[in-house]
Amino acid sequence: MKTSFKAMSKYSIGVDFGTLSGRTVLVNVENGDEAAVSVFEYPHGVMDDRLPDGRSLGVDWALQHPLDYIGVFRATIPAVLKAAGVDPEEIIGIGIDFTACTMLPVYSDGTPLCLDNKFSSDPNAWVKLWKHHAAQNEANKLNAVAETRGEKFLKRYGGKISSEWMIPKIMQIADESPDIYKAADRFVEAADWVIWQLTGRESHNSCTAGYKAIWHKKDGFPSNDFFRELNPLFSDLPGKKLSLDISPVGVNAGGLCKEAAKLTGLKQGTAVAIANVDAHVSAPAVGITSPGKMLMIMGTSTCHILLGENEKEVPGMCGVVEDGVIAGYYGYEAGQSCVGDHFQWFVENCTPDEYVREAESRNIDIHALLTEKAEKLKPGESGLIALDWWNGNRSVLVDVDLTGVIVGLTLATRPEEIYRALVEATAFGTRMIVDTFSENGVPVDELYAAGGIAEKNPFVMQIYADVTGREIKISGSPQAPALGSAMFGAVAAGKEAGGFDTIQEAAMIMAKVKPLTFKPVTENVLLYQKLYSEYKILHDYFGRGVNSVMKNLKEIKKEARS
Amino acid sequence: MKTSFKAMSKYSIGVDFGTLSGRTVLVNVENGDEAAVSVFEYPHGVMDDRLPDGRSLGVDWALQHPLDYIGVFRATIPAVLKAAGVDPEEIIGIGIDFTACTMLPVYSDGTPLCLDNKFSSDPNAWVKLWKHHAAQNEANKLNAVAETRGEKFLKRYGGKISSEWMIPKIMQIADESPDIYKAADRFVEAADWVIWQLTGRESHNSCTAGYKAIWHKKDGFPSNDFFRELNPLFSDLPGKKLSLDISPVGVNAGGLCKEAAKLTGLKQGTAVAIANVDAHVSAPAVGITSPGKMLMIMGTSTCHILLGENEKEVPGMCGVVEDGVIAGYYGYEAGQSCVGDHFQWFVENCTPDEYVREAESRNIDIHALLTEKAEKLKPGESGLIALDWWNGNRSVLVDVDLTGVIVGLTLATRPEEIYRALVEATAFGTRMIVDTFSENGVPVDELYAAGGIAEKNPFVMQIYADVTGREIKISGSPQAPALGSAMFGAVAAGKEAGGFDTIQEAAMIMAKVKPLTFKPVTENVLLYQKLYSEYKILHDYFGRGVNSVMKNLKEIKKEARS
């Protein structure tokens, strides 16, 4: 028996498919509050060593098992309903977000080829996870062909297509297992595949198509000529093995089918939103539904999402996609390849024994100790400046061969000074991205942050505010992607069903930022302005080819090892 | 009773006055073998806090007590005679070397003003040790005046006179304690003062006069006009308070006087050599008595000594002095301000806990552990390159405001790779000095090394051989300065007394290098040639004003702290 008060509520479900687990959040549509959370770890995790049948995998492979995703629905949706004491009648919609590009070959009915005994022992039949890096040769070939042909799509992706994306992954399948290529009716994003399992009908979202599969709302996929040059088999790729039926994010993908209703305990016909991607779906979760507001999702690396009114060529961005984030706008994505990883490297490799002992004796984390010491320093007080390229530079230089630099070391330099310089370096990297967007016609007026660092590290966030000279708002939900997915679920349901007609309306009610924001401190802004001027000079000197020492060192390294 | 065999031997004594102690070595003149060693720690050590009477000292002061030096003679000379069972009759000569510029004001009879009750409570009456740094304002004034006047002596000292040297130290005395300046009959190097105590007559050596007191064999001291501009009191400085009677190193300063014979237990009249300096006296101890051979004395910092046929202007050297090292040649000195200090900084600030534990569990030094790991790497394999400017750059840039740089860091960079890069950076710094001498008409054909690092660190020495492309010979004596001093003692005695007529003859018999040398490995030389090309580009970019980021960072640091 529910109370009449409770019976008045409407809920939406957001499911966030991560690298190791799926997380489902039940959200109150009237205020965005989370009523329950449930997490399901994929039984097969990331398969980077061997297939379920024991067959071993090559270097840089990373696969997943599609039934693990079904397991997420089966385990977590009933769990959140039960935990919150909510009736399936009260659930108006469901949305999901996924890692991308995570893709698989399927038959026309959606059955994955890896579940067909004929192909299950071939690694190329399985789900290739976003971080599957074994298609680098294919990506190199794709980029070379595209450059030779002067393909204009390259500029939309900062000049380079990543080996993590859809076309190199399909190329690898066609190169290594042409029988699988031929047998597959479709290559689909796992994001779209799980929606297919919920609705019983195929659909494709503009976000993954645009950012990961070189699709453009007006130009479509690259030309057949281009694809044939990649592989003669590819004459049937776009339009046949890659669907042209692509929907903007935010639309309804269909109602929950009978099988999925049984699987989840939800009502058949419950509205399902078109699929989405973890980073991009977080934008409306913090209230970003219009241009000028950049979201930084800060973890081991940082992903930047920004909306624009027009399609501009911004140097070094990861992609620009019409309807890619919010329908009606151009969604821009940029990235920094090394942020939390940067700080972790320092802790693991450069923290002296004395500090480890101090942290142990005070029973605090070593990051916390370094932060405590680094926080006492003023901007510029260390005399250090670093280039944040420990893992190359994604935006704005798009160069994996760049490496890290520290300038200003003295015999008096202390570990916390280097730690702070590394944090500042990532903030300067962000400022470079913000400035590059602004200078190329995509203004950045406000900053928002989500992810582990944004949640937990006020020291880092204050530096970002001081370096960028902008107030930073922090996601109010620790699970911004799932909240965003639930919001799209409520939009798929529509206003009549108790949801919303647009994501903008949903954001007005459901989006969450914390009351506490990080405001730039004028004194610090002025000091960082000076330091940033120095950073820019070093950035351009080492990053734009004036001194190619970093690449030369990599060449010498190869020679030394050979 | 001595055996008749023993009675045939001839010995010389070398006394090396260091920063904290004096070390006396008894050396067999017939083969250079050390018969006995004795060390005496100065009872007053370095007085950087207060005078013996309790009066406290200012920041950057460093004084010594002259009677501590007498204590060295009193304690160690009888001790080595006794330990070796050698009769005073067998001692043909004595030589000393000292830190420099270590100076004191004295009366005309050699009595230090600090031993006169009238002045003993004034810090300016005491011995100013080489590392007394409280005369920086005076050095700045001296350099400014010299530059304005276009004094050509500046070029002999790399463009700058150090605050550690004689004239700034006298300026400080005159500025702060004009009564002491007026009362002093002489300002003398402690090196010359201890010889005065041995012989009973005043003498002055060309090495300290040339390297530390701006004296030139042909031009003498700077002009009276110049000195008057420094301080009106200075009209009587050269020729009165600074003696013009300066002898080349290697000559006889006189015979041991009666009081000194009593003090030391040696025979009155035993030959005493003119005073010398620790670094410079080490050159003949490894057999360097002619041009083309560079000695590197490697410890916390490195001092380079080289002979030339002519006086050349070599950018960034510390000084060139005719007869400054070996009579008849121009002695060149250069320096690297941070070598062992560099590695020690890394150990103290950047060695992870894991390594400290490993070293502890294996009961080895952390340097040894890092060396063991770093030794396994090939040149260039780390992908790192560093500029060795953690303590500024002495030669060849003469710029204390330069700072350290590391380029090439990645998430895979390990501590031993950074450690090795720091070692390599100091080797590149040496190569830069070697090349600069060669390119400016002072050829460097062979390398010799002495000091703690040369003695104990084959890993470092092999890198130096590979980077410079030159074989490196290592001092055969761990106390090269004392051996060199004993050699000069034997030269002061002369061939008739069983010694030698020239330092060249002494070196043929008494100089020592180890049988094991470090030879460049061709494969490594080729890799380091490539790395050095990269080093040079960075060296000139950051060091010669193309990018003044290091100085700007120091300015920003000051602003942040103000």
Interface residues (C-beta under 8 A of the other chain):
Chain A: C338 D341 H342 W345 E348 N349 C350 T351 P352 D353 V356 R357 K378 P379 G380 E381 S382 G383 L384 I385 W390 N391 T403 G404 V405 I406 V407 G408 L409 T410 L411 T413 R414 P415 L527 K530 L531 E534 I537 L538 Y541 F542 N547 V549 M550 N552 L553 K554 I556 K557 E559 A560 R561
Chain B: C338 D341 H342 W345 E348 N349 C350 T351 P352 D353 V356 R357 K378 P379 G380 E381 S382 G383 L384 I385 W390 N391 T403 G404 V405 I406 V407 G408 L409 T410 L411 T413 R414 P415 L527 K530 L531 E534 I537 L538 Y541 F542 N547 V549 M550 N552 L553 K554 I556 K557 E559 A560 R561
